[in-house]
């Protein structure tokens, strides 16, 4: 593993729940190698699901330790264009997934996810 890995919300959730899988092993390896990345939409999705003060504290620690990939104006346009093209093909996906994919693509990062939506987006999967 040499490229940055933008860890999607679904992968972080399994990791924090302590599930054992190839995905959570990859999250652990990416963290150890300093290749794990976050972005604004993933942070927002994780915060949306917080249930306890302890969970919020854990996220705060992780947010401080994992590099964040910034969002540019062009990412919004890329996400919107990709969603429009998919909709023409009869596929409707969440805006957040398209934005995460656009951010990852611009930063040349792979996306680690359990979400099948990403198979429709122009992104390298980890």
LOMARGU-873419 format. One line per field, with one value per residue: residue number from 1; residue in one letter; z, y, x of N, C-alpha, C, O in turn. Coordinates in pm, whole numbers. Example, Ala and Ser with C-alpha at 12.3 -4.5 7.8 and 13.67 -1.06 7.14 Angstrom:
% residues 2
i	c(1, 2) .
aa	c(a, s) .
npz	c(780, 708) .
npy	c(-569, -225) .
npx	c(1319, 1285) .
capz	c(780, 714) .
capy	c(-450, -106) .
capx	c(1230, 1367) .
cpz	c(780, 787) .
cpy	c(-330, 3) .
cpx	c(1320, 1290) .
opz	c(846, 804) .
opy	c(-332, 114) .
opx	c(1424, 1341) .
//
This chain:
% residues 126
i	c(1, 2, 3, 4, 5, 6, 7, 8, 9, 10, 11, 12, 13, 14, 15, 16, 17, 18, 19, 20, 21, 22, 23, 24, 25, 26, 27, 28, 29, 30, 31, 32, 33, 34, 35, 36, 37, 38, 39, 40, 41, 42, 43, 44, 45, 46, 47, 48, 49, 50, 51, 52, 53, 54, 55, 56, 57, 58, 59, 60, 61, 62, 63, 64, 65, 66, 67, 68, 69, 70, 71, 72, 73, 74, 75, 76, 77, 78, 79, 80, 81, 82, 83, 84, 85, 86, 87, 88, 89, 90, 91, 92, 93, 94, 95, 96, 97, 98, 99, 100, 101, 102, 103, 104, 105, 106, 107, 108, 109, 110, 111, 112, 113, 114, 115, 116, 117, 118, 119, 120, 121, 122, 123, 124, 125, 126) .
aa	c(x, x, x, x, x, x, x, x, x, x, x, x, x, x, x, x, x, x, x, x, x, x, x, x, x, x, x, x, x, x, x, x, x, x, x, x, x, x, x, x, x, x, x, x, x, x, x, x, x, x, x, x, x, x, x, x, x, x, x, x, x, x, x, x, x, x, x, x, x, x, x, x, x, x, x, x, x, x, x, x, x, x, x, x, x, x, x, x, x, x, x, x, x, x, x, x, x, x, x, x, x, x, x, x, x, x, x, x, x, x, x, x, x, x, x, x, x, x, x, x, x, x, x, x, x, x) .
npz	c(0, -107, -191, -83, 125, 121, 367, 379, 534, 603, 636, 846, 1049, 1087, 1168, 1411, 1557, 1608, 1443, 1276, 973, 625, 541, 781, 863, 661, 713, 958, 876, 694, 872, 1034, 848, 791, 584, 581, 516, 561, 479, 446, 396, 494, 761, 845, 810, 994, 1237, 1242, 1319, 1584, 1912, 2179, 2431, 2457, 2205, 2047, 2146, 2070, 1793, 1770, 1847, 1641, 1418, 1461, 1424, 1171, 838, 656, 352, 149, 22, -292, -503, -758, -705, -627, -867, -1027, -889, -920, -1203, -1252, -1113, -1260, -1510, -1437, -1353, -1597, -1698, -1550, -1287, -953, -708, -377, -305, -128, -161, -425, -401, -220, -382, -589, -450, -363, -612, -718, -537, -588, -439, -312, -248, 40, 110, 209, 78, -189, -380, -470, -673, -905, -951, -1070, -946, -773, -604, -282) .
npy	c(-118, 204, 437, 718, 656, 720, 686, 571, 646, 409, 219, 328, 310, 29, -23, 124, -11, -241, -461, -753, -779, -781, -519, -365, -442, -324, -54, -31, -87, 125, 340, 282, 310, 575, 655, 681, 876, 1151, 1335, 1628, 1556, 1289, 1326, 1475, 1286, 1091, 1235, 1288, 1045, 1010, 890, 900, 1082, 978, 856, 1085, 1206, 1013, 1040, 1302, 1275, 1107, 1272, 1467, 1326, 1210, 1285, 1539, 1564, 1836, 2017, 2138, 2393, 2287, 2018, 2000, 2061, 1851, 1633, 1692, 1684, 1417, 1284, 1369, 1251, 982, 970, 1006, 759, 610, 568, 656, 824, 910, 1251, 1296, 1069, 1096, 1336, 1264, 1078, 1249, 1417, 1229, 1140, 1373, 1408, 1186, 953, 631, 483, 345, 146, 10, 54, -1, 192, 326, 179, 271, 510, 720, 622, 501, 203, 84) .
npx	c(86, 75, -42, -246, -533, -860, -1076, -1395, -1711, -1858, -1657, -1507, -1697, -1730, -1469, -1447, -1637, -1509, -1515, -1396, -1244, -1145, -1164, -1151, -899, -751, -803, -669, -403, -361, -375, -151, 54, 36, -127, -400, -688, -917, -1218, -1426, -1709, -1715, -1644, -1868, -2075, -1994, -2008, -2279, -2384, -2313, -2362, -2294, -2107, -1852, -1810, -1804, -1574, -1383, -1398, -1306, -1037, -948, -999, -808, -576, -568, -498, -666, -839, -879, -1167, -1248, -1391, -1420, -1462, -1728, -1854, -1763, -1877, -2153, -2178, -2107, -2313, -2534, -2484, -2498, -2763, -2893, -2840, -3006, -2937, -2935, -2762, -2635, -2551, -2337, -2171, -2085, -1944, -1740, -1607, -1518, -1342, -1152, -1056, -937, -730, -586, -631, -715, -1037, -1168, -1426, -1745, -1968, -2179, -2240, -2018, -1909, -2017, -1902, -1635, -1367, -1080, -1085, -992) .
capz	c(0, -120, -217, 25, 128, 179, 434, 378, 659, 633, 683, 981, 1145, 1120, 1242, 1548, 1624, 1638, 1356, 1211, 831, 539, 539, 905, 859, 573, 787, 1056, 803, 642, 987, 1074, 745, 773, 454, 598, 495, 585, 408, 512, 395, 582, 898, 874, 824, 1122, 1347, 1239, 1384, 1722, 2010, 2315, 2447, 2432, 2060, 1994, 2184, 1984, 1661, 1782, 1846, 1507, 1327, 1483, 1390, 1032, 744, 589, 213, 133, -84, -379, -581, -872, -659, -632, -1007, -1071, -828, -986, -1340, -1245, -1073, -1372, -1611, -1383, -1355, -1736, -1718, -1463, -1157, -862, -594, -285, -333, -46, -220, -545, -356, -166, -497, -658, -365, -370, -745, -732, -451, -629, -327, -326, -151, 111, 143, 200, 10, -330, -468, -527, -794, -1018, -959, -1124, -832, -748, -475, -209) .
capy	c(0, 323, 554, 756, 584, 795, 587, 613, 634, 270, 150, 380, 257, -108, -16, 169, -115, -353, -577, -811, -803, -729, -373, -306, -465, -223, 73, -38, -76, 263, 424, 253, 362, 718, 675, 700, 1015, 1191, 1454, 1692, 1479, 1172, 1379, 1512, 1164, 1028, 1316, 1272, 920, 1003, 863, 925, 1175, 902, 843, 1216, 1223, 925, 1103, 1419, 1226, 1059, 1387, 1536, 1240, 1165, 1397, 1573, 1608, 1953, 2018, 2255, 2424, 2194, 1889, 2009, 2054, 1713, 1549, 1720, 1633, 1270, 1243, 1394, 1147, 857, 978, 981, 614, 545, 539, 769, 805, 1024, 1358, 1280, 968, 1156, 1436, 1189, 1023, 1359, 1458, 1123, 1139, 1490, 1386, 1058, 860, 520, 490, 221, 156, -106, 108, -40, 307, 372, 102, 347, 636, 715, 628, 377, 144, 21) .
capx	c(0, 160, -126, -337, -661, -971, -1160, -1535, -1786, -1893, -1536, -1476, -1796, -1691, -1342, -1475, -1717, -1421, -1540, -1278, -1268, -1040, -1177, -1099, -754, -695, -806, -560, -277, -351, -342, -13, 144, 12, -191, -544, -731, -1056, -1263, -1540, -1834, -1703, -1651, -2007, -2153, -1958, -2063, -2424, -2420, -2264, -2467, -2247, -1996, -1730, -1797, -1765, -1434, -1304, -1390, -1219, -899, -919, -996, -681, -463, -574, -492, -792, -830, -966, -1268, -1241, -1511, -1426, -1514, -1874, -1893, -1738, -1980, -2280, -2174, -2110, -2449, -2625, -2459, -2551, -2909, -2933, -2829, -3103, -2876, -2940, -2673, -2630, -2454, -2216, -2084, -2024, -1848, -1627, -1535, -1451, -1230, -1051, -998, -849, -614, -525, -645, -809, -1147, -1197, -1568, -1834, -2084, -2178, -2259, -1890, -1877, -2070, -1832, -1499, -1276, -1005, -1121, -880) .
cpz	c(0, -138, -95, 12, 198, 235, 441, 512, 698, 687, 821, 1084, 1184, 1202, 1388, 1626, 1655, 1554, 1294, 1067, 753, 536, 665, 916, 772, 638, 884, 988, 750, 755, 1027, 976, 722, 641, 463, 582, 527, 487, 478, 511, 486, 728, 936, 894, 957, 1240, 1356, 1317, 1529, 1819, 2153, 2313, 2416, 2282, 1999, 2027, 2097, 1844, 1664, 1778, 1704, 1408, 1341, 1435, 1242, 941, 672, 447, 193, 16, -161, -451, -696, -830, -663, -775, -1062, -1018, -898, -1128, -1343, -1207, -1187, -1479, -1564, -1387, -1495, -1767, -1625, -1326, -1072, -739, -503, -325, -253, -107, -343, -506, -299, -281, -571, -581, -374, -505, -762, -652, -485, -514, -365, -222, -92, 162, 138, 119, -139, -428, -538, -651, -919, -1042, -1009, -1009, -821, -610, -413, -181) .
cpy	c(123, 450, 589, 682, 672, 693, 642, 583, 489, 192, 197, 320, 114, -110, 21, 68, -239, -477, -624, -844, -751, -576, -311, -330, -361, -85, 76, -20, 66, 360, 407, 313, 513, 751, 696, 849, 1028, 1302, 1505, 1610, 1356, 1217, 1409, 1388, 1094, 1104, 1302, 1149, 907, 986, 898, 1027, 1105, 886, 974, 1244, 1138, 986, 1224, 1381, 1183, 1175, 1462, 1457, 1202, 1286, 1414, 1618, 1722, 1937, 2148, 2275, 2325, 2058, 1887, 1996, 1914, 1620, 1568, 1666, 1480, 1218, 1260, 1287, 1013, 857, 954, 831, 536, 510, 665, 737, 927, 1125, 1336, 1178, 1023, 1260, 1368, 1134, 1132, 1407, 1356, 1125, 1255, 1473, 1257, 957, 749, 539, 351, 230, 20, -71, 74, 76, 346, 295, 175, 476, 617, 733, 495, 326, 75, -124) .
cpx	c(90, 79, -209, -470, -764, -1069, -1302, -1600, -1814, -1774, -1495, -1570, -1759, -1563, -1368, -1559, -1634, -1446, -1408, -1312, -1148, -1043, -1118, -948, -686, -697, -688, -424, -257, -317, -196, 88, 130, -55, -342, -576, -879, -1091, -1389, -1668, -1830, -1712, -1796, -2093, -2122, -2018, -2215, -2468, -2375, -2380, -2424, -2133, -1863, -1705, -1749, -1618, -1342, -1288, -1299, -1072, -860, -910, -863, -561, -456, -581, -626, -764, -930, -1062, -1254, -1372, -1529, -1483, -1667, -1924, -1874, -1846, -2114, -2286, -2181, -2249, -2549, -2609, -2514, -2704, -2964, -2929, -2923, -3050, -2878, -2857, -2677, -2521, -2326, -2120, -2013, -1919, -1723, -1542, -1458, -1329, -1117, -980, -899, -721, -539, -522, -741, -919, -1167, -1340, -1635, -1958, -2080, -2197, -2129, -1849, -1925, -1992, -1689, -1400, -1202, -1042, -1001, -914) .
opz	c(92, -105, -13, -98, 318, 160, 502, 592, 813, 776, 905, 1194, 1302, 1295, 1478, 1748, 1719, 1592, 1264, 1041, 809, 530, 657, 973, 804, 620, 890, 1037, 762, 735, 1050, 1016, 643, 591, 363, 628, 520, 420, 558, 616, 548, 809, 1045, 986, 1023, 1333, 1465, 1375, 1591, 1812, 2238, 2210, 2357, 2236, 1910, 1944, 2054, 1786, 1570, 1713, 1654, 1323, 1242, 1407, 1192, 963, 632, 423, 216, -74, -102, -459, -727, -912, -698, -801, -1136, -1092, -932, -1168, -1426, -1264, -1207, -1534, -1644, -1419, -1512, -1851, -1622, -1254, -1114, -673, -545, -373, -307, -106, -362, -572, -327, -276, -612, -639, -392, -511, -814, -694, -419, -495, -440, -119, -165, 248, 71, 95, -209, -547, -652, -727, -1030, -1142, -992, -979, -856, -511, -483, -121) .
opy	c(145, 559, 503, 650, 695, 624, 746, 504, 452, 108, 116, 284, 82, -190, -43, 63, -332, -587, -543, -927, -685, -511, -214, -248, -314, -8, 176, 55, 121, 453, 505, 361, 571, 863, 726, 935, 932, 1356, 1434, 1595, 1321, 1153, 1374, 1384, 1043, 1043, 1304, 1147, 803, 1056, 923, 1053, 1164, 900, 975, 1300, 1184, 983, 1247, 1449, 1219, 1176, 1514, 1514, 1166, 1378, 1317, 1700, 1706, 1856, 2256, 2184, 2284, 1990, 1786, 1927, 1863, 1539, 1471, 1609, 1422, 1120, 1177, 1238, 938, 755, 889, 783, 413, 430, 770, 635, 1035, 1087, 1356, 1200, 1000, 1270, 1411, 1142, 1110, 1433, 1392, 1114, 1236, 1518, 1222, 886, 770, 603, 253, 313, -72, -156, 115, 60, 393, 341, 145, 544, 510, 844, 389, 399, 16, -195) .
opx	c(169, 126, -239, -513, -756, -1138, -1326, -1549, -1795, -1790, -1454, -1527, -1758, -1550, -1315, -1552, -1683, -1405, -1320, -1399, -1060, -939, -1042, -876, -577, -603, -616, -339, -147, -239, -124, 194, 204, -41, -407, -501, -955, -1004, -1449, -1731, -1931, -1779, -1842, -2176, -2212, -2071, -2272, -2576, -2398, -2481, -2509, -2071, -1772, -1592, -1664, -1546, -1236, -1180, -1222, -992, -753, -821, -811, -456, -349, -660, -690, -675, -1050, -1041, -1250, -1455, -1641, -1544, -1728, -2023, -1958, -1901, -2181, -2387, -2251, -2297, -2637, -2708, -2572, -2766, -3067, -3005, -2920, -3112, -2828, -2879, -2717, -2414, -2216, -1999, -1894, -1815, -1611, -1420, -1344, -1224, -1001, -858, -789, -615, -441, -424, -835, -898, -1181, -1370, -1588, -2044, -1988, -2171, -2131, -1764, -1880, -2014, -1630, -1357, -1256, -1031, -919, -834) .
//
